[in-house]
Amino acid sequence: MTDLLPFQPSASAPCRVVLLGGNGLLGGAFRRAWAAEERFALTEFTRAELNLTRPEQIQSALDRTEFDVLINAAAYTQVDDAEVQPDLAMAVNAQAAGILAEICTARGARMVHFSTDYVFDGRQAQPYVETDGVQPVSAYGRSKWEGEQRVAAVSPQHLILRLAWLFGPARDAFPEWVLQQACRHAEVRVVSDKTGSPTCSLDVPGWVEALLTVPEASGVIHLVNGPECTWQEYAQGVLDAAAGLGWPLRATWATPVPLSSLPGLTAQRPVQSALNTEKFTRLTGLQPRPWPAAMADHLALKAIPG
Ligand SMILES: NC(=O)c1ccc[n+]([C@@H]2O[C@H](COP(=O)([O-])OP(=O)(O)OC[C@H]3O[C@@H](n4cnc5c(N)ncnc54)[C@H](OP(=O)(O)O)[C@@H]3O)[C@@H](O)[C@H]2O)c1
């Protein structure tokens, strides 16, 4: 196995990065942070140019490209749809991830692959660490866990970064749903018995850059803002940040309701999937900022409705 050198940030020898999934919530944050950054030379492949369900397209696109790092922010992310399309979820999240890992290893490049808190079953009371037992309870979670294993089996030097409850400017997510409800209705009802770790996509590229400079950083690492909170507390944080920025909210309070009252969820979800980030801090010396501070920055990028 070739030892991959740590990335040394330098404008004279930029790190050549391939980005997959640049139109997504997470990939959009890498595009935003690195596209105009001298320390990186970014090459993007959209789904139209490199479809992860087509192994020959993956191979031929990457054969034509020189790169040091591959950021795989592309994934099948529809948690409920995956229950009826498990083979497609597996093809994109697991089989393609394994192929990408093999190509990266053959090229002496580092792969940065992303996974999820949904690899856990949610039965543990305290936030999960990287070595805690994995037991996905959904087809999406199983496909992501299989992807982790395939990447790790190819090379222990690739990074497998577990995120959770992602929000950011590139695509609407939970905060946008909360704001839409709160601007239209006098009450926003949000589940208060499901716990996790909100994560701002804007923070992820900086964390990844820090990890790439640390030679011993490899394998599974948890990357979230934290601290852990319930969906209701998360929604309340969105409302508080929006109120502070002068949003015209009809509802300023997120009313707690039980998970059992929520209709229409096909897939089972872990009820407690907060992630512990001490490994990341040990490796980099960095402490992810609390999610309410990141939420304020995220909402400050939005136009306040008139
Ligand atoms: N969102 C969360 O709350 C969350 C939580 C934990 C972990 N994660 C992980 O974070 C990563 C990024 O998630 P995200 O929320 O940014 O996802 P997203 O917004 O749904 O974006 C996914 C990206 O993957 C691309 N894609 C999907 N199928 C593809 C295919 N067959 N071939 C090529 N590209 C394909 C999409 O292309 P199009 O632009 O054409 O649609 C899109 O650009 C994933 O690994 C996910 O598991 C996300």
Ligand as a Chemical Component Dictionary entry (heavy atoms), coordinates in Angstrom:
data_LIG
# 
_chem_comp.id                   LIG 
_chem_comp.type                 NON-POLYMER 
_chem_comp.pdbx_formal_charge   0 
_chem_comp.three_letter_code    LIG 
# 
loop_
_chem_comp_atom.comp_id 
_chem_comp_atom.atom_id 
_chem_comp_atom.alt_atom_id 
_chem_comp_atom.type_symbol 
_chem_comp_atom.charge 
_chem_comp_atom.model_Cartn_x 
_chem_comp_atom.model_Cartn_y 
_chem_comp_atom.model_Cartn_z 
_chem_comp_atom.pdbx_ordinal 
LIG N1  N1  N 0  -28.450 15.952 4.512  1  
LIG C1  C1  C 0  -28.217 15.430 5.729  2  
LIG O1  O1  O 0  -28.906 15.764 6.710  3  
LIG C2  C2  C 0  -27.102 14.441 5.923  4  
LIG C3  C3  C 0  -26.939 13.890 7.201  5  
LIG C4  C4  C 0  -25.920 12.968 7.402  6  
LIG C5  C5  C 0  -25.081 12.616 6.366  7  
LIG N2  N2  N 1  -25.267 13.149 5.143  8  
LIG C6  C6  C 0  -24.371 12.690 4.071  9  
LIG O2  O2  O 0  -23.761 13.811 3.457  10 
LIG C7  C7  C 0  -23.527 13.544 2.079  11 
LIG C8  C8  C 0  -24.124 14.646 1.219  12 
LIG O3  O3  O 0  -25.513 14.718 1.476  13 
LIG P1  P1  P 0  -26.393 15.961 0.964  14 
LIG O4  O4  O 0  -27.421 16.202 1.993  15 
LIG O5  O5  O -1 -25.504 17.062 0.507  16 
LIG O6  O6  O 0  -27.117 15.304 -0.288 17 
LIG P2  P2  P 0  -27.959 16.025 -1.445 18 
LIG O7  O7  O 0  -28.197 17.448 -1.147 19 
LIG O8  O8  O 0  -29.125 15.125 -1.701 20 
LIG O9  O9  O 0  -26.955 15.947 -2.681 21 
LIG C9  C9  C 0  -26.582 14.714 -3.212 22 
LIG C10 C10 C 0  -25.774 14.934 -4.446 23 
LIG O10 O10 O 0  -25.498 13.635 -4.997 24 
LIG C11 C11 C 0  -25.779 13.667 -6.379 25 
LIG N3  N3  N 0  -26.194 12.350 -6.844 26 
LIG C12 C12 C 0  -27.267 11.622 -6.442 27 
LIG N4  N4  N 0  -27.318 10.483 -7.157 28 
LIG C13 C13 C 0  -26.256 10.487 -7.985 29 
LIG C14 C14 C 0  -25.770 9.596  -8.987 30 
LIG N5  N5  N 0  -26.407 8.450  -9.276 31 
LIG N6  N6  N 0  -24.642 9.923  -9.648 32 
LIG C15 C15 C 0  -23.983 11.079 -9.388 33 
LIG N7  N7  N 0  -24.406 11.972 -8.473 34 
LIG C16 C16 C 0  -25.533 11.679 -7.794 35 
LIG C17 C17 C 0  -26.919 14.666 -6.513 36 
LIG O11 O11 O 0  -26.975 15.075 -7.860 37 
LIG P3  P3  P 0  -28.089 16.118 -8.387 38 
LIG O12 O12 O 0  -27.532 17.450 -8.035 39 
LIG O13 O13 O 0  -28.165 15.838 -9.830 40 
LIG O14 O14 O 0  -29.354 15.803 -7.643 41 
LIG C18 C18 C 0  -26.508 15.744 -5.516 42 
LIG O15 O15 O 0  -25.621 16.662 -6.124 43 
LIG C19 C19 C 0  -24.125 12.156 1.804  44 
LIG O16 O16 O 0  -23.108 11.191 1.888  45 
LIG C20 C20 C 0  -25.099 11.967 2.951  46 
LIG O17 O17 O 0  -25.297 10.597 3.241  47 
LIG C21 C21 C 0  -26.256 14.058 4.888  48 
# 
loop_
_chem_comp_bond.comp_id 
_chem_comp_bond.atom_id_1 
_chem_comp_bond.atom_id_2 
_chem_comp_bond.value_order 
_chem_comp_bond.pdbx_ordinal 
LIG N1  C1  SING 1  
LIG C1  O1  DOUB 2  
LIG C1  C2  SING 3  
LIG C2  C3  SING 4  
LIG C2  C21 DOUB 5  
LIG C3  C4  DOUB 6  
LIG C4  C5  SING 7  
LIG C5  N2  DOUB 8  
LIG N2  C6  SING 9  
LIG N2  C21 SING 10 
LIG C6  O2  SING 11 
LIG C6  C20 SING 12 
LIG O2  C7  SING 13 
LIG C7  C8  SING 14 
LIG C7  C19 SING 15 
LIG C8  O3  SING 16 
LIG O3  P1  SING 17 
LIG P1  O4  DOUB 18 
LIG P1  O5  SING 19 
LIG P1  O6  SING 20 
LIG O6  P2  SING 21 
LIG P2  O7  DOUB 22 
LIG P2  O8  SING 23 
LIG P2  O9  SING 24 
LIG O9  C9  SING 25 
LIG C9  C10 SING 26 
LIG C10 O10 SING 27 
LIG C10 C18 SING 28 
LIG O10 C11 SING 29 
LIG C11 N3  SING 30 
LIG C11 C17 SING 31 
LIG N3  C12 SING 32 
LIG N3  C16 SING 33 
LIG C12 N4  DOUB 34 
LIG N4  C13 SING 35 
LIG C13 C14 SING 36 
LIG C13 C16 DOUB 37 
LIG C14 N5  SING 38 
LIG C14 N6  DOUB 39 
LIG N6  C15 SING 40 
LIG C15 N7  DOUB 41 
LIG N7  C16 SING 42 
LIG C17 O11 SING 43 
LIG C17 C18 SING 44 
LIG O11 P3  SING 45 
LIG P3  O12 DOUB 46 
LIG P3  O13 SING 47 
LIG P3  O14 SING 48 
LIG C18 O15 SING 49 
LIG C19 O16 SING 50 
LIG C19 C20 SING 51 
LIG C20 O17 SING 52 
# 
